[in-house]
């Protein structure tokens, strides 16, 4: 098989080198065309992009956003440098800022048009009773002008439930401005066009079918009464919603920051903007912290994506320096770089043409193509250099190296693609997309290596100086390693066994966790803002509980609202350290009834249906906008929002498991008379829960598939069970090291660090294949074990050391990223490459010597 593959590749070599100009022109034209598609790449890092569109978790989330609007809000926590925020100066600044933001949101040309509502202590909804009716007004209609008025306002604010901890802190040192947006809640234009064609004059809320269907969770409840039955909520018919691009968030946050600075609001970490201010100006500045998904997305797009360009440039500089050191040649440094760049252009061009949305993992994708392209080039160049040192001409050295390496490079491409291919079975969409396009990029890197690199080398040959022909600087090291493997087998094996046993105890401690706070290193204002907002305002995360009564006006049932109120109290009482507040129609109903009756004792759900109906009617009349946030227009489905402090999926997941059980328990009595009740949890936390669950499944599936595929490939390739099993050992050792270290040091596995396992196996297998193919070929030619190992180490050892050194340095550049997951990814990837090198150069030869001593069939079969 390998001989046939080699013959095919030699034909490619012959065609490319004999038709150099035509081949280069064709490659240049294809590269230019694909390069124009790169700007079409779309990036979406939102949580809902991580699940399949048909997944019920994402369908319920889409329904929630369609009915109640976006949950992507910003909290801007401001601090008065003079102390208490309840003072004229601070209130005037907040009032002026609110006014400008409201003007901006009404401007169709402003990036801030995505704002739907702005609220602060001044504009917070406040219900009053007047002539037996409710009226809604801003909490502060006029800024107080005397100490007595300030005292009364402060007292009234403390008496209002949920005002403290929402709009001001316990100590009055911090205030909060809440900015609600419509990100992720706009119906796609294409959906609206289809809707308008099929239904004249209907808006997005009127998409009912001929049978009066709206949308349904499951099957239609069985009932004779249309009114009792309610509308069927069909998740498959929920319109598709727009997914904002990362650049949109950048523009939005930049404009918001500009408006804030114009009004003397500065981010606490933005020291550069404050340098030009005088002492008097500094005294009037209001510092703020910010949190929320729009700011998070803007931060990642502006900081992480841009800094990756610098990291990539640094990696290229390190790689270029390493290549020059390895080959002492301009050709040896330049042409691998060209191969990588062309491979990247092709890969990114195909991504742009596909129209498939990417995530931040596109950074790792680019680096994988870089790593594999450089590794393939090094193996070919190292072979050329080896034969040049044996006094072959450059043409002979290139042909011999191609003959020896091309088939190995092809097989390593297959194994690396197989390792990544295992991730295409992942239910996590971005991981699946990453695996698909990374495998494509690795194939392009292989093509460029076997086609372009030989052509470049015919124009600009690799040169070896006379003194380098006699002895390479790596020869003494490789000779000593081979000697140790032959004569000191116990000395080699025992350290590997000790490391393996020690690290194996860390594997049970491995855990999967996605935590916003741990995503970014300190010093960028990210961790600091989330922790401070958590401390004073209870965090920005939430779980949304949707309760579908199955009938129109079902929410107006006193028993339902009392159960809803009990559910909120139970959740807050059972998890006080995690839950900061709950918000639902039941609270608003109690508040409305108390206000209407002007009796503090009536902070209850009215038990009589007619009184409850009157209370709800008064509330809806007074504040229709707030009503739309807690119950749908048909009063069939209610929403309960559970606000949470910022934690990781490790803490959220057990809580998410209990939420639905708690709801079912609380509504048990109600459901006896209302069997059509359905309870669903959605929001960022359930999405995170589902994503973590999928990552766990991916980890198990990918590891099993990788090991299985590579085992079969090795057995088929070497036609020897012993040698095939032997080839697995040095490839499993790096995985043991990675998992052991993550467990011992408490490094969480997430969507980024999880990728280290298949990547590590893919790169480790490459080295093993190159080594064993050389060894097996020499054995078939009649060489004994010692000679075959010695020659294999000298012929392949240089390339293995160079590739490992170059790639380890390249991956370590990730440690400069502001992203913690990327930093961990860089460290773990470098460690896996280094440990794979040690296993291939020490452990593998030692095991082969050990098997030969016991006369086991390590060289049975053949490669042909």
Buried (B, 14 or more C-beta within 10 A) or exposed (E): EBEEBBEEBBEBBEEBBEEBEEBBEEBEEBBEEBBEBBEEBBBBBBBBBBBBEEBBBBBBBBBBBBBBBBBBBBBBBBBBEEEBBBBEBBBEBBBEBBEBBBEBBEEEEBBBBBBBBBBBBBBBBBBEBEEEEBBBBBBBEEBBEEEEEBEEBBEEBEEBEBBBBBBBBEEBEBBBBBBBBBBBBBBEEEBBEBBEEEEEEEEEEEBBEEEEBBBBBEEBBEBEEEEBBBBBBBBEBBBEBBBBBBBBBBBBBEBBBEBBBEBBBBBBBBEEEBEEBEEEEEEEBBBBBBBBBBBBBBBBBBBBBEBBEEBBEBBBEBBBEBBBBBBBBEBBBBBBBBBBBBBBBBBBBBBBBBEBBBBBBBBBBBBBBBBBBBBBBBBBBBBBBBBBBEEBEBEBBBBBBBBBBBBBBBBBBBBBBBBBBBBBBBBBBBBBBBBBBBBBBBBBBBBBBBBBBBBBBBEEBBBBEEEBEEEBEBBEBBBEBBEBBBEEBEEBBEEBEEBBEEBEEBBEEBBBBBBBBBBBBEEBBBBBBBBBBBEBBBBBBBBBBBBBBBBBBBBBBBBBBBBBBBBBBBBBEEBEEBBBBBBBBBBBBBBBBBBBBEEEEBBEBBEEEEBBBBBBBBBBEBBEEBBBBBBBEBBBBBBBBBBBBBBBBBBBBEBBEBBBEBBEEBBEEBBEEBEBBBBBBBBBBBBBBBBBBBBBBBBEBBBEBBBEBBBEBBBEBBBBBBBBEBBBBBBBBBBBBBBBBBBBEEBBBBBBBBBBBBBBBBBBBBBBBBBBBBBBBBBBEEBEBEEBBBBBBBBBBBBBBBBBBBBBBBBBBBBBBBBBBBBBBBBBBBBBBBBBBBBBBBBBBBBBBBBBEEEBEBBBBBBE
